[in-house]
Amino acid sequence: MSDNGSQIDACPAQFPDLFVVGIGASAGGLNALEEFFEHLSNNSGAAFVVIQHLSPDFKSLMKELLARRTRMEIYRVVEGMELRPNSIYLIPPGKNLVLDQQKLHLIPQKERNSRELNFPIDIFFESLAQIRQEQSIGVVLSGTGSDGTKGLRTINQAGGFTLVQHPSSAQFDGMPKSAIATGLVDRILPPSELALVVDQLVRSPVFQTVNDHNAANLLTAETIQEIAAIIARHESTDFSHYKISTLTRRIHRRYLISGCENLETFISLLKTSVQERAILRHDLLISVTQFFRDRSAWDYLAEQVIPQLVAQAQPNIELRCWVTLVLQAKKPTLWQCCWMKRLQI
């Protein structure tokens, strides 16, 4: 929310198609970052934000060190700095970093003697997912602990991409292993190969036209329905009534991550691979919907309402609760159909 209470615009007017790549690294992260940027194109069109665990007592030389590996512009973030394509932004010591629209904002970290742990990677990843959604990429490199794990989960739920350094190539594998344990990581590779994946992702538009040179990668309505039919036949889940835009983004996302050269190859893979069908089905399900999202309301029920109801209830008398179900759609969604069947509507 903004200061006046209005909702933050999640699609900035300037550079609306800008991919933002958040890169989290801690102990042993320097070598991984150097390898990553050395193999990354200098004109991918994305903005890269590097979040490290830095000591406030020492000056960071990250800018000078990375400048030897890339020709992209490198900036130490100052308050309100705006993201631009083909640029790298470095978090300063003693600060947390968040993305608001297309600007970076600095937040002071807690005092060292505070009992609260600080997770700067998670903090940035969560703001990145909220603002850039499908145009967000989270990368976790070498480091100890679990910072980045929660943030990658949020990016995945928003439809973004999650990439992690292979533990065998990391100097410290704590952060990569913690992220991988979620089961939500799209690719697990050494930094040099992660760079190639990022370059492919940010260069592949979701919507293509008939005039595009690579017509084999064109997602048409017929192609989407063919894929939906494969999932319905093998996974017993019918996505044919989902919004075309939602299906297009999610299918395109999975196609890019699969490593297939074109959509025809991807469709063939779906026909033969149980694992790939299961992954796509999971990706197509809307994972951002969850129970107990309105935390304060549920806390009030748990602390104020339910204890009183239980205290006033008579022995051996049932205590019943009802949840309203509002059906407004002309065509009920998948979950509405399930509930109507369960409730015999």
N, C-alpha and C positions, 0 to 999 in steps of 0.2 A: 504493500500500500504506500501511496505517496503521503507527504505531510498533510495535505488537505483531505485525506481520506479516500481519494479516488483510486481506482485500480490501476496498477502499473501496466503500461502498454507492453505486451509481451512480443511485439513485432515492430522494432524500431523502423522509422521511415528511411533513414540513411543505411545503405547496405542491408536491405531486408533479407537477402539470401546469404548473409555472412555466416559461415560455420565458425564456431568458437571451440577451440580445443583446450581443455583444461588438463594440465600435466602435473601430477602430484609426485614428489620425490622427497626422500629423507636420506638416511645414512646410505652411502654408496651411490647416491643419485647422480653425482657429477658425471661419472663415466657413462652412465646410461643416457643422460641428457645429451652429452657430446656425441655419442653414437647415433642417437635419434635424429638430431638436427643435421648431422653430417650426411645422412641418407635421405633427408627430406627435401623436396623441391623448394626452391626459393620463391616460386610464384604460384603456389597452390590456390591462393585466394582466401585462405583462412586466417584467423587471428589466433595466436597461441599465448596462453597465460600459464606461467610456470609458478607453482606453489611449492615452496620448500620449507623445511623446518630450519630456520636460521637463528643463530645466536645473536641477541641484540648487542653483545659486547664486541663483536668483530665485524669489520667491513666485508661485505660480500664482493668477491671478484667474479661472480657468475657472468656478468655482462661481458667483461673482457675475455673470459674463457670461451664463451659461446660464440663470440665474434670471430673466432678462429675457425669455426665449423660451419658458418652460414653467412649469406649475404643479406639476409633479411634485417630490417631495422630492429634494434633491441632497445627497450626502454625500461628504466626503473620506474615503477608506478608511482605517480603522485595523485593526490585527491582529485577525482573528477575526470581523469584521463579517459579519452574516448577511444574505443577499439577501432582499428583499421585493418584492412586485409594485408597479408604478407608482413606481419609485424609480430614481435615477441615481447611480452610484458612480464616483468619479474617482480615478485612480491618483495617489499622492503622488510628488513628485520623488525621484530616487535609489533607487527601489524597482521590483522586478518584482512581478507579481501573479499568483496562481494560485487556482483554484477547487477546493475539496475539500468534497465533499458540497454543502452550500448555504452554506458560509462562505468568505470571502475571506482569503487569507493573503499577507503581505508577505515578500518575499525581497530582501535587499540586492543591489544591482547590483555588478558588478565595478568595481574601481578604474579611474580614467580612464587610467592608464598601462598597464592590462592590454592584451595584444594580442588578446584575445578580443572579438569584436563582441557587442554586446548587442541582442537582438531581443525587446523586451517584448511586442509584439503577438503574435508567434508563440508565446511562452511562455504567454500567457493563452489564446489560441485553442485550443492543444493541450489544456490542462486543461479548457477548456469543452467540447470535443468528447468527451473521455473521460467526463465526468460527466453532461452533459445530452443527448448523442447527438442523436436526432431533434428535441429541443427546444432546439437550439442554433442561433443565427444569427450569422454573422460578417459584419461590414461594414467595408470598407476605404475610407477617404476620402483626401483630398489628402495627399501626402507624397513625399519623395524616398527612393530606395533600394528594397529588396525586402521590408522587414518586413511581415508579414501574409500573404505568399504561402504559405509552408509551413503556417501555421496554417489558412488557408482550405482547403488540400488535406485536412488532417486532419478538419476539420468536414464536408467533402463526403463523405469516406469513412465517417464516422459516421452519415450520413443527415441531417445538418443542412442549413441553407440558407446560401448564399454570395452576398453582394451587394457590388457595387463601384461607386464613384462614376464616372460617365462621364469619361474623361480630358479631354474638351473643356470640362467645367465645373469642373475642378480647377485650383487655382492652381499646384500642382506635381503632375505626372502620373506620376512615377516609380513610386510604390507601386501606383496603379490599373493601370498598364500591365503591371507585373510580375505582378500577380494574374490579370489577364485572359489573359496568355500561357499559363497552365496549362490553359486550355480547360475548367475546372471551375466557372466562375462562373455562377450561375443568372440574375442580372439585372444589367445595367449601365445605370445611370440617374443623373440629377442628384440631389443630396441630398433635395430636396423630394419627388421621386417615390419615392425609396428609402423614405422615411418612410411613405408610403401602402402600399407593398408589405409592410413590416414589420407595420403595423397589421393588414393582411389576414391575414397568416400566423399571427400569434399569436391571432387571434380565430376561427380555423377549426379546430375539433376534428377529429382524425383519425377517430374513431369517432362516428357519429351514430345516433340512434334513429328509429324510425318516427314518433314523436311530434314530431320536430323540425319547425319551421315550414318550413324550406327542404328539402323532401323531394327536390327535384331534385338535391341534392348528396349523396344517400345512397349510400354504397358498399355494395352488397349482394353476396352470393356470386355471383349471376347476372351482375352488372355486371363483377365482377372476372374471371370466366371469359370474358365477351365480349371484354374487353380483352386477356386472355391469348391468346385465339384470333386476334385481329387481329395481335398480335406474332408468333405462331407462323406464321401464313400468309404474312406479308410479310418477316419477319426470320429465319425458319428457326430460331427458338429457342423451345422449349416451356417455359413457366413454370408450367404447370397443376399441377405437383406441389409447387410452392413452398408454404411455410406461408402461410395466408390472412393472418395478422397482418403478415408481411413484405410481401406484395403490397399489402395495404391501405395501409400506411404509405408505401411508395414511390410507389404510384400517386397517392395523395392529395397527396403532396409535389409531384409533377410537375404535377398538375392545378392546384394553387394557383399555381405558378410560371408556368404557361402563360398565365395571364390570362383563361382562359375563364370565362364567367359561370356555367355549370353543367356537370355531368358529361356530359349529352347532347351539348353543344357540343364538349366535350373528346373524346368518342368519335368524333364526326364528323371532328374534326381528325386523329385518329389514322388514320382510314380514308383520308385524302387527302394527308397530309403525310409524305413520306419522312423529313424531318429530325426531326419530332416523334417518329416511331416509333423512329428510331435513338437519340434522346436517352433515351426511356423504357426501351428495351432496356438501354442502358448503366447507367441508374439502378437497374434491377432486378437486374443482376448484382452479386453480393456482392463489392464492391471492397476490403473490409478484409482479405481473405485475400491473402497475398502470400508469395513464396518468401523464404527467409533471414530469417524473423521472429525466430528465436532467434539473435541476432547472436553471442553469446558461443560458442555451440556450433559455428557455422560458422567463426568465427575460429580456434577450436581445431583444427578439421579442416584449415583452410588452412595454419596455421602449424606444427602438430605432427604430424599424421597423414599428409596427402597427400605432403609432401616426403620423408618416410621411405619411403613406398611406392614413390615414383618412384625414389629413390636405390637401393632394393634390387631393382628390376625388372630382369630380364634383357633384353638387346637383342632387338628384334623379337618380344617377347612381349606379348600384350595384357594390359592392366590393366582389369579389369571391376569395376563397382560396381552394387549392387542397392538399390532403395528399396522397402520393404514397403508394401503397399496393403491396408488393413483395411476390409472391407465389412461393416457391421453394420446398416445401415438396411434396413427391410422393403422400401421402395421406393428403389432407388438414386437418388442425386441426379444432376443433369445432368452434372457433371464425372466422377462415377463411371461413368456410362454411356459417356462418351467414352473413358475409360481401359480399360474392359472390351472395348469394340470394338477399341481399338488393340492390346490384349494378347491378343485372341481368347479371352477367358474364357468 
